[in-house]
Amino acid sequence: MCGILARIHPGDAPPASDGPSSDLLRMGHRGPDGYGMLSCKLSWGTAVLGMARLKIVDQSDLQVPLTFVSLGVSLAYNGEIYNWRALREELSDGRPWLDGWQTECDAEVVARAWRAWGPAMLSRFNGMWGLVLVDHHADEVFIARDRAGEKPVYYSDQGGVLHVASEIKSLGVPLEEVRCDEVDTLEYDCLSDTPFKDVYALEPGHCMRLVGGSMANTVRWWELPHSPHRKGIDRDSVIEDLAGLLTDAVRLRAASEVPVAVMLSGGLDSAIIQAVVKSDNLYCVSFPGEIDNLRFAKLASQGRQVREVTFGLDDLMDALPRVAWHLDTPATWTAVCQWFLTGAMAEDDIRVALSGEGADELFAGYARHRILWHLDRAAQDPLLATYGPTLDYLVGRKGALLGRLLDRSGGEHLPKAVDLVDRFGQGGTLVESMARIEFHTTMQVLLRMADRMTAARSIENRSPFLDHRLMEWAARLPVEYKMDTHWTKAALRDAADRLGVPRAITRNADKRGLALPWAAWTKPHSPGERGTWDRSSFARLMTDAWREAYGLMRPATSIVA
């Protein structure tokens, strides 16, 4: 994990030298092991690259950003290409012009892959990345983000100068709050728009090329495939394939030259990771007497010690300003849990963490998926075949139904939620549509929180479930293997059994996401309409903290007495 930035200036005017350096320092937490700026002259302008490096692969003191003169490539790069050694062998075979490797680093594989394959290199990478690459031979700049969006890339065009950075605070542009539809609807931004004026996220699976000084449109280079609804797949084969994919995805991400930890939530997904990697560095957020995650985390540990991390409301209030600043834009209470969790890891000199983001979206693991599964079954019930209009009357059309599940605005911004359904949820069953929508929306804030909270502690987060082979396989898996009359994530639970996860975990129906006992802490100040898991009052508190952290306005009165 690293921090990157770029300033791309068309024309002959030289860029200012001090601004980019000070902007890079604002995200020095992302890369305390190396720091540098590089000016790349092009025929149509100048590209200034900046990079702060966290040493995970290749422990030598590389000069960053990286320049490979013989390749004609300069690179600012954040992320990990887990299959870089296999790609290195492939690039060395039959390409004498690529001989003479300079480093033992995956970044050099990126540079050489560009020279060999151009933008098509992205489809060969198994990993996560945000990168800005200058091709001196072709006189162009290439910017790209990984498939799922694990690593961030933000950009802003100010006066014809393109500003790019891993974090908004380092873009070096004035930050002014504007309305953002997704924040209004979901409580957080998750697509290209942000709540800052003229600041945008390069969406997952997208790239852009700049040639001749003109800013190119963003282009989607990868998309989650649609399920072909194959029927009659042998269940044993499904479980065997899934267990094999999980094992390889975890082992690839557990390979490291520095200490690796597992974030144990007490749930199925992190237990699968631990069953494969068998780490001795285990951490769990738990709230004794309120949300007890430790009991199941100990079961998942396979006899190893688990470091319990806990905190209270006063600790949260003290930490919230720093959490909000690192997040860039408002997020959910999971970020606070991760803040304290990664703080404990940093105390133990952990540099890489494995976590389970993505499993619920790919394998239909949320309670709302089960509600939709029952509605799908009702629509297919032959005894209700002549009662379709009644069912439609009760449930409503697909867009409105799924929109209501997404919307956290109390209906005020429901039309925007329906727009999201129309954009991402076309085709398939209700369960398939909702999972696909969430992959593009709600999952994105989970990935941002994981990235920012680990980056704040100079730790790299790795998510095995977002291995592209596993994502594509899961997207094609029919719903009947993900949900049955007893369980959500049914195939995943069976694969976990095969991998040795205790059945007390694989058959536990009570686990919830990484959450705070917010209702218990703030009662009666935050009754909410969604019961114990209502986070609307926390969302208001987070937004106030974010505005204060970025000097946007004085915060409103806190809901916490």
N, C-alpha and C positions, 0 to 999 in steps of 0.2 A: 504494500500500500504506500502511496506517495501522494503529494499534492502537485498539481500542474497548473500552469497558466500560460496564456499567449496573448499577444497584442499584434494584430495583423493590420499594418498600415499601408494602404495603397499610395502610390505617388512617390515623390523624391524627398519629402520632408522627413528628416530623421526623428524617431520617436524620443520622447523624454526618457532619461536614463534612470531617474530615481523612483518614479511611480511604480513600475512593475516590481522592483525589489521590495519596497515597503508592502505592497499588496501580497507578495509571496510570504512575507514574514507573518501575516495574519493567519496563515494556515501552516505555520512551522510545526505544529503538533502532528501533522500528517506525515512528516518526514524529518525527524531530528538528526538523521545520520549523514546527510549530504544536502548541499544547497547550491544553486547556481542559476545564472542567467546567460542567455546566448542570443545574439542578434544574427539573423540569417537574411542576407541580401538577395532579393529576387529581382527579375527584370522589371516587374511592375510595382514593387514596393519592398517592404521589410516585414519580416515576421520575427518578433521577439519572443523567445520561449523561456519559461521559468520552471523549475522543478525542485521540490523538497523531497528527499529520498528516505524511505524507511528500508533498512537492509534486511530483506528476507531471503532472497536468492542472490548468491554471490556476495560474500562478506568483505570483499575488497573495497577500497575507497574509490569508487568510480566517479569520474567527473560528470556532473549532470547540469543541464540536459545532455543527452548523449549524441555525439556526432560520429558517424562512420564515413570517413572521407572517401574511402574506396567505393562505397556504395552510393555516395551522393545523398545521404539521408541524415537528417537531424531529427531528434525525437524527444518529446516530453510525454511521459508514460506513467500511468497509475494503474496498478492491478497485478494480476498473475495469470500467466498462460500455463496451465497445469501440465499440458502435454508438450512442453517446449523441448524436452530432450528428444522425444520421438521426431518432432519437426526438425530439430537440428540435424539429426541423422538423415532425414529425407532431403533437406536442403544441401547437405554435403555430398550426396550421392549423384555423381554425374554432372556436377556444376563446378568445374574448377575455378570459375570466376568468383565463386563464393568461398573459396578456401581462405585460411588465415583468420580463424576466429579470434577476437580480441578479448572476450570476456567469458565468464561462466554465468551468464545472466539471460533471462528470458527476453529482456528488452532487445538484445542483439538479434534474437530470433525474429522479433517483430520487424526490425529493420530489414533483415535479409529476406523475410517472407514477402515484404512489400516489393523488393526489387525482383523477386522471382514471380510473384503472382498478382501484384497490385491489390486493388480492393477485395479481390476474391480470397485473399488471405484470411479474412475475417471468418469465413465459413469453416476454415481448417482449425481455428483456435478453440480449445476447450478451456474456458476460463472467464475472467471478468476484467474489464478494462475501460478506461477513458484515455484517449490519446490524441495528441496533435503531432502530425508528422510533416516535415518539410522535405519535399523531393527536389533537390537542387538540379537534377538532370531534367526533370519534366517541368520545372518552374511552377510548382503548385504546392498547396497545403491541403492535407487530408485530416479530417477530424472524425472520430468514431467512438461509439459507445457499445458496450456488450449487449448480449441478447436480452437478458432479463432486467438490466438496469441496476446491477449491483454497485457499479462505480459511477459517480456523478460527473456530468459535464454541463456547465451552464455557459450561456453566451449572451452578449448584448452588443448591438450595433449602435455606436455613438459617434455621430458626425462622420460616418464612413469608415471608422476604425472598429474592427471586430475584436471584442474583448472575450476571452475564454478562460474559465477557471474551474477547478474542482469544487469550489465553494463560492457562494454568492458574495460573501464578505471580501473576497480577494479579486473580484472582477475589476475593481478600480473605477467604478462608475457611481454617480450619485444614486442613493437608494431612497426611493419615494414609494410609499404604500399606495397600491391601487386595488380596486375590487378584483377578486379572483373567483370565478364561478365555482371551482372545485372546493375552495375554502368555505364558501357560503354553504355549499351543499353537503360536503363530507367532513368538514372541520380541518382539512389540510389540502395542499396542492399535490397533484400526482401526475399531471400531464405536462404539456410544454409551457403553459402559462404559470407564472408565479405571482405572489401578491406584491411584487416589486415592479415598478413601471419599467417597461422595455427590457426586462430580464426574463430569459427563457431557458428552459431545460431542453437539451437535446434528448429526445425520447429514446427509450430502450430500443435496441435493434436498428438504430438509425445512424447515418453518417452524412457528411457533407464534404464537397471538394471545392476549393477556391483556386481558380485559374485566371490569370490576367487581371487580378484585382477585383473581380466581380464576385459578390457573395452568392454562392450556389444555394439552391433550395435543399432542404434536408430530404434524404432518400431512405426509405425503409429497406434494409438489407436482410432482415430476418423477421419471421412471424411465427407465432405459435401455431402449429398445424391444427386443422379441424379433425375431429374424430370421424373415421369412415364408417362407424357403427358396424364393425365386423361382428358377426354372431358365431356362436359355437366354438369359441377358442377354448382349448383345453385348460382348465383352471390350474392344474399342476404346472403346466408349462408357463402360464402367466406368473405364478409365484416364483418359479425357478428363475425366470428371466429378470423379474423385479429384484430378487435377492442379489443376483449377480450384478445388475446395474448399480444398486445401492452400495454394494461392497467396493466396486471399482471407483465410484464417485467419491466415497469417503476416503479411501486410501490415497487417491490422487491428491486430495486436499489436505491430508494429514502429513504428506511428505514435506519436510521443512528442515532447514539448518538451524532453526531457533525453536525454543519451547512452544508447544502447542497445547491449548486447553480446550475443554468442551464445556459449553454452557448447558447445564442440565436444568430443564424446567420441571422435571417430574412427569413429563408427557412422553408420548410415543416417539415423536420425531427425533428428539435429542437422545432418547434411549437407544434408538437404532444406530445413531452415530457412535455412541459409546460402545455398543456391542461389537462394532467393527474395529474401532481404533484402540479401545482399551487404554485410554489415557489415564495417567496418574494425576493430572491437573484438572480438577473438577470443581465447578462453581455453580451455586444455586441461590436464587433470590427466593426468600420465603418469609412469611409473616406469621409467626407462631400464634395460634389461637384464632387466626382470621383466614389466611390462605396458606395452607401447609403444603408447600411444594417439596420440602426436604425429604419427607417419608418416602415418596416414590423415587426421588433422585438417588437416595441411598440404595434402593433396589436396583436401579439402573447402573450404579457404579461398579457392580460386580465385586463388592468387598473393598473397594478403594475408598479413601477418605474424600469427603465432599466438604468444601468450604462453604458454610452458610453465610449469606449476605442478607442483612435485614436493615430496615430503617423505618422512621416514623414520619408523621406529618411535619414536625419542626425541621427535620433533616431535609425533607422534600422542599419546603419553602426556602430554605437556605441555598439549596443547590439549583433551584429553578432558573434563576437568571443566567447561570453558566450553561445549563442545558439548553435554554432557548437560544443563546448566542451561537452555540455549536451547531444547532439544528438548521440554522439559516432561515427557516420558515416554520410556522406552527406544526406540531405533530401531536401524538397521543401520549398517554401516561406510560406506555411501554418504554419510552425513552428514559424516563426517570429510573425505572428498574435497571436498565442497561447502564446508566451512568454509575450507579453504585456497584454494579456487578463488574464493570470494566475497571473501576477504581481498585477493587480487590485484586484483580488480575495484574494490574500495573505494579502493585506493591510486591507481587511475586515475580516480577520481570517476565511476564508472559508477553510474547510478541505476536502470536497467531491464535485465533479462537475459531472454533467450529460451532455452527448454530444451524437451526432447522427451518429457516425461512423458506416458504414456498410449498411445503408439503400439503397444507390445508387447501390451497388454491388448486394444486395439481391433482389431489386425490379426494376432493370433496369432503373436507373434514369439519366444516362449521355446522352449527346447529341449524342455521338457515338453509343449508343445503339439504338437511333431512326434511325440513318442512316442504321444500320444493319437490323432493323425491316423492313424498306422499301425494302431492298434487299431480305430479306426472303420472303416478299410478292410478289416481282417480280418473284422469283423462283417458287412460287405456283400459279401464274396467268395462268389460262387455255389458255388465248389468246397468251401466250408466250411459250406454251408447246413445240412447234416445233422449238423454237429459243434458246434452251438451250446452244448450242455451242457459240452463239453470246453473251449471258449473261456471260458465262464462260470466253470468250475472254476479255470482258470489266472489269469484276470483278477480275478474277484470281482465283486460287484455294484457299480454305478456309484458309490454313496456312499462305499463303502470304498476303492475305487480312487482317486478324486479326493481323498478325505480323506488318504490316505497321501502323496500328492504335496504337500498343504498342510502337513501336520503336521511340525513341527521338534522335537517333544518325545521322539523315539525311541519313539513308540507310547504313552507314558504318558497323553497327552491326546488320543489319536486320536478318541474319541467326540465331542469338541467340534469337531474338524475335520470330522467327518461331519455334525454339526449345521449347520455353515456351508455345506456342500454342499447339504444339504436346503433351507436357507433361500434360497440364491441360484442354485443350479445346476440347477433343474428344467427339463426340456424341452431339445430340441436334441441335437446330437452331443456327444461327449466334449469336443472342442475348444471348441465354443461354450459349453458349460457351464463349463469351466474358466476361460475368458477372462472370462465374466460374474462368476464367483466372485471372481476376482482384481481385477476392477474395483472391487468393493465391499470388498475386504480388503487384499491386498498392495499395490495401487496407492495406497491411502490413506496408508500410511507413506511412500511415495515423495513424495507431495504434501506431507505434513507436514514432511519433511526439507527439501524445496525451499523451502517457506515459511519455516521457522525459520532456516535458514542464510543465506538472502538477507536476511531481516528483521534478523538479528543485525548485518548490515553496512549497514542502511538502504538496501536494494536491493529493487526489486519484481521478482518472478519471474513470467513469462508463459509459458503452455504452449499453443502453437497447436493441438496435436492434441486439446485439450479444448474446442475450439470446439463448441458443441452441435450445429451442423449436421453437422459431421464425425463426432462421436460417434454420432449417430442414423443417419447414412448407413452408417457402418462396422458398426454393430450389425445392420443389415438385410442386409448383404452376405453371400451364401452362402460357406461355407467353401472351396469349390473355387476362389474368387478370392483367398483368403488363403494357401492352402497348396497346393503341387503336388509332383510327384516330386522336384523339385530344391531348392525354396526355401520358407522361412517368409516371411511378409509379401510374398507374391508380387506382388499388385496394387500394393502400396506401392513395391516395387522398380521395377516398370514405370513407375509415375508419376514416380519419382525420375529414371529415365532420361530421361523426357520433359522434366523440369525442368532437366536439365543436370548432375545429380550424376555424377561420374566412375564408370565401370563397375567400377573397382577397388574402389569402396565398395559399389555396389549388388549386386555379385556376390561380396562377401566373406562367407564362411561362418564365419569364426573370431572375429568380434567378440563380446565378452561385455559385461555391464553394467558400470557404474562401480563398480569393486571395488578392494580392496587386495590386494597380494601377501602376504596374511596368513600363509599356510602357510609361505612362504619366510622371512618375518620371525621367526616364532615357533617354527619346527621345532626340537626335537622336542616342544615343550610343547603343541601343539594338533593332534595327528594327525587327529582327526575321522573321521567315517564317510562324508562326502560328498566326499572328495578335496580337490583344490586349492581349491574354492569353499566348503568347510565353514567356517561362521562361528559355530559354537556357542560356541567359547571366547571369541570377540570379544563375543558376546551377553552372556556372564557378566561380562566386563570392563565393558561398557557399563552393565549393571544396577547393578554396584557403584558406578560413577561417578555414576549418577543418584541412587542412594540417598544417597550422600555429599553431592551438590550440594543436595539438598533436606532434609538433616538427618534422614533416616529411620533410618539405622543406620550403624555403622562398616562400611566395605567389607571384604569377604572378601579373603583373600590373592590377589594377582594371579596369573594364569597366566603372565605374562611374567617371565622370569628377569631 
